[in-house]
Amino acid sequence: MGDWVLTESWGNSVRDSGAFNHTVFHCYHEARNRLREISKQQKSLGFKKTVSKEHQIELDFG
């Protein structure tokens, strides 16, 4: 169907002292695998999850 875009942000975007990065993936599974890698990295640094449920919406381009 289409590409998946993973947006990573860090710092304080409200005060313009943060930054962000967009990575394009050609399928959902590639993007999901990257999210898992990020989660492992954050866990090793002591971060804790606050949201665990993923919600997907159906898009009708019909």
KOLPA-947404 format. One record per residue: residue number from 1; x, y, z of N, C-alpha, C, O in turn. Coordinates in steps of 0.001 Angstrom, whole numbers, plus 524288, in hexadecimal, padded with zeros to 5 digits. Example, Ala and Ser with C-alpha at 12.3 -4.5 7.8 and 13.67 -1.06 7.14 Angstrom:
REM KOLPA-947404
[1 [83386 7E9C6 81E78] [8300C 7EE6C 81E78] [83390 7F31C 81E78] [8379C 7F309 82111]];
[2 [83232 7F736 81BA8] [83566 7FBDC 81BE4] [83264 8001E 81EBE] [83461 80472 81F67]];
***
This chain:
REM KOLPA-947404
[1 [80344 7FB62 80000] [80000 80000 80000] [8036E 804DA 80000] [803C1 80793 7FC0C]];
[2 [805F8 805F7 80453] [8092A 80AAE 804A7] [80DA6 809EA 8085E] [80E4A 805B9 80AA4]];
[3 [810AE 80DDD 808F9] [81529 80DA7 80C75] [8138D 80EF8 8120C] [80F72 8114C 812FB]];
[4 [816D5 80D73 815AC] [81628 80EAC 81B29] [81A76 81270 81CB4] [81EF9 811B6 81B34]];
[5 [81920 8166B 81FA9] [81CF1 81A43 82158] [81D5C 81A0E 8274B] [81982 81ABD 82A16]];
[6 [82217 8191A 82924] [82324 81909 82EBA] [825AB 81E3E 83027] [829BA 81FAA 82DFE]];
[7 [82349 8210A 833C0] [8255C 8260F 83578] [8278E 82572 83AF5] [824CD 823D7 83E8E]];
[8 [82C84 826BE 83B8B] [82F12 826AC 840A9] [82FFF 82C4E 84246] [831A8 82F85 83F1B]];
[9 [82EED 82D7E 8472F] [82FEF 832CB 84918] [83290 8327B 84E65] [831C1 82EC5 85158]];
[10 [835B3 83665 84F92] [8386C 8369F 85488] [83938 83C4D 85608] [838D4 83FD7 852CD]];
[11 [83A5A 83D0F 85B06] [83AFA 84268 85CE8] [835BF 844D3 85E24] [831F6 84218 85F4E]];
[12 [8358D 849F2 85DE1] [830D7 84CD9 85F1D] [82EF9 84FB5 85A49] [830D9 853F8 85913]];
[13 [82B4C 84D5F 85788] [8296B 84FC2 852AB] [8261D 8549E 853A0] [82577 857CF 85016]];
[14 [82403 8553C 85859] [820DC 859D3 8599A] [82445 85EBC 8599F] [82293 862E8 857EF]];
[15 [828FE 85E34 85B83] [82C8F 862B1 85BEA] [83090 862D1 85781] [8346C 865AA 857D4]];
[16 [82FB2 85FCF 85373] [8333F 85F83 84EF5] [838C1 85DC6 8506A] [83C7D 85F06 84DA8]];
[17 [8394C 85AEF 854AB] [83E73 858E5 85605] [83EC9 8530D 854F2] [84275 85075 856A7]];
[18 [83AFB 85102 85222] [83AE5 84B80 850C4] [83C03 84AB2 84B07] [83CED 84E68 8481C]];
[19 [83BEE 845DD 8497F] [83CCE 84480 84407] [8396A 83FCF 842B1] [8371A 83D5D 84620]];
[20 [8392A 83E9B 83DB5] [83612 83A21 83C07] [83876 837C3 8371C] [83B9D 83A31 83468]];
[21 [836DB 832F8 83611] [838AA 8302A 83179] [83420 82D04 82F4C] [8313A 82A96 83243]];
[22 [8337B 82D09 82A2B] [82F7E 829DD 8278D] [83240 8259F 8246C] [835D9 826BC 8216F]];
[23 [8308F 820C3 8251E] [832B5 81C60 8222B] [82E38 819C3 81F3E] [82A38 81876 82193]];
[24 [82EE1 81902 81A2E] [82AD8 81693 816EB] [82BEB 810C0 81678] [8304A 80F23 81549]];
[25 [827EF 80DA0 8176C] [82834 807F5 816D1] [82436 8065C 812AF] [8200E 808BD 8123A]];
[26 [8257E 8025F 80FBC] [82211 800C1 80B7C] [81DD3 7FCF8 80D2C] [81A35 7FBD9 80A34]];
[27 [81E45 7FB01 811F1] [81A0E 7F7A5 813E4] [8199B 7F832 819CD] [81D3C 7F9ED 81C71]];
[28 [81521 7F6B2 81BC2] [813F3 7F70D 82151] [817E3 7F400 82494] [8199A 7F5DC 828AB]];
[29 [81957 7EF51 822CD] [81CC9 7EBF4 825DA] [82238 7EE5A 82696] [82492 7EDC2 82ABD]];
[30 [82436 7F107 822A1] [82943 7F3AD 82327] [828EC 7F7FB 8274F] [82C61 7F87F 82A9C]];
[31 [824C3 7FB04 82718] [8240E 7FF38 82AE7] [8236D 7FCFB 83065] [825AB 7FF07 8341F]];
[32 [8206D 7F8DB 830E3] [81F81 7F66A 83600] [82494 7F437 83839] [8258A 7F4A4 83CEA]];
[33 [827D1 7F1E2 834ED] [82CD9 7EFD8 836BA] [83051 7F43A 838C5] [83305 7F393 83CB1]];
[34 [8303E 7F8AD 8361D] [8335B 7FD2C 837F4] [83158 7FF17 83D38] [83468 8007E 840A5]];
[35 [82C35 7FF26 83DD7] [829FD 800B5 842E4] [82BC3 7FD09 8473A] [82CD9 7FEC0 84B95]];
[36 [82C0D 7F7FE 84608] [82DF1 7F43D 849ED] [833A3 7F558 84B5D] [83514 7F513 84FF1]];
[37 [836DA 7F694 84779] [83C59 7F7E2 84882] [83CC6 7FCB1 84C0D] [83FD4 7FCC5 84FC3]];
[38 [839AB 800A6 84AD6] [839B4 8056C 84DFA] [83801 80432 85392] [83A4C 8062A 85750]];
[39 [83404 800F8 8541D] [83217 7FF85 85949] [83656 7FCCC 85C78] [836F8 7FDE6 8611B]];
[40 [8393D 7F942 85A03] [83D7D 7F68A 85CB8] [841C0 7FA61 85E61] [843CC 7FA07 862B7]];
[41 [84310 7FE05 85AF1] [8470B 801F2 85C3E] [8454F 80540 860E3] [84852 8062F 86485]];
[42 [8406C 80701 860B8] [83E72 80A43 864F6] [83E42 80748 86A1E] [83F8C 80967 86E3C]];
[43 [83CA4 8025C 869DA] [83C64 7FF2D 86E92] [841D2 7FE99 870FD] [84265 7FED3 875C2]];
[44 [845D1 7FDD9 86DAF] [84B27 7FD49 86FAF] [84D22 80259 8722D] [850C2 80243 87555]];
[45 [84ABD 806BB 870BE] [84C36 80BD1 872F1] [848E2 80D53 877B0] [849A0 8117E 879F9]];
[46 [84539 809E8 87924] [84210 80AEC 87DCB] [83CC3 80D5E 87CC5] [839ED 80E91 88076]];
[47 [83B5A 80E23 877CD] [8362F 81045 87695] [83209 80C2E 877D6] [83301 8077B 87783]];
[48 [82D68 80E0B 87944] [82905 80A8C 87A51] [82477 80BFA 876CA] [82375 81091 875C9]];
[49 [821BB 807FD 874ED] [81D33 808DF 87188] [818B1 80B2F 8749A] [817CC 809D0 8791F]];
[50 [815DD 80EB6 87214] [8111C 810CF 87474] [80C4D 80F44 8714E] [807F7 80F38 87361]];
[51 [80D07 80E03 86C58] [808BE 80C53 868F6] [80A63 8072E 86677] [80EAC 806C6 86452]];
[52 [80705 8034A 866BC] [80897 7FE40 86499] [80514 7FC59 86032] [80684 7F8AC 85D73]];
[53 [80090 7FEB5 85F70] [7FCFE 7FCDC 85B70] [7FD96 8000E 85676] [7FDAF 804DC 85695]];
[54 [7FDF9 7FD56 85228] [7FE6C 7FFC7 84D0A] [7F8FC 7FFF6 84A97] [7F5FC 7FC3B 84B06]];
[55 [7F7C0 8043F 8480F] [7F2A1 804D8 8459B] [7F362 80611 83FDB] [7F609 809D3 83E75]];
[56 [7F107 802DD 83C89] [7F15D 803D2 836EE] [7EC00 80576 834F8] [7E7F9 80386 836BE]];
[57 [7EC13 8090B 8314C] [7E731 80ABA 82EF0] [7E6FF 808D1 82950] [7EB05 80856 826BA]];
[58 [7E265 807C3 82780] [7E19A 80621 8221E] [7E0DE 80AFE 81EC1] [7DDB0 80E60 82001]];
[59 [7E3BF 80B52 81A94] [7E340 80FB8 816FF] [7E0B0 80DDA 811F2] [7E244 809E5 80FB6]];
[60 [7DCCC 810AD 81033] [7DA0A 80F50 80B61] [7DB69 8133D 80731] [7D975 817A2 80736]];
[61 [7DEC7 811A9 80397] [7E051 81514 7FF58] [7DCFC 81435 7FA80] [7DE1A 81643 7F64C]];
[62 [7D8DB 81119 7FB2F] [7D571 80F58 7F730] [7D35D 812C4 7F353] [7D06A 8110F 7EFEE]];
***
